[in-house]
Amino acid sequence: MSGILDLLNSDLGKTIINGVAGQTKQPQSKTQDVLTMALPVLMQAMKRNTSSPQGAEGLLSALNGKHDGSILDNLGGLFSGGVDDNVLNDGSKILGHVLGSKQQNVENALGAKAGMDAGSVGQILKVAAPILMGVLGKQSRQQNVSSSNGIGDLLGGLLSGNSPQQEQSFLESILDADGDGSVIDDVAGMVLGGSKKKGGLGGLLGGLFGGK
């Protein structure tokens, strides 16, 4: 199975990047940078949430219902007149559910790396979250995922398709860091101090962009 970042390099991915950039009035290249970092982070957070039966069942029922992939059938229409408030509100709820109290920290960290203010990152994530859920819904239908184990495997497959172990540890760290609640301090240190310690997570984060 190809990974989530392969999706961003596909025609569908380009449509998503162009649409999100237009909706949020951000440069296309920066929007792509944010999505390249953010989608694996969101999926890693979902994967962690599905480690509990309740979390897995919740995601499964969302993918079998509202987020069945149909949003992908008319992305042109979704973006052409501006993304409507229902989709943005839905995106807000998804982010709140998936990231919880770490949402602001994640947005700050992604913004620091992409050179964008956290508010704009938040807007990008709000538009992207329902589309990501649609991608997962479509994949889960194609693979007939019907159990909580299956949903964890689906997420793991999409992540491992493009995420070597070291990037995986970055994703964990951006969500958790040292567990003291001040994730942003740890992530900012890793991201901004990455050049000093070449093997540091800042370097790994650069690796998500293919060494940019």
Disulfide bonds with the S-S distance in Angstrom:
none
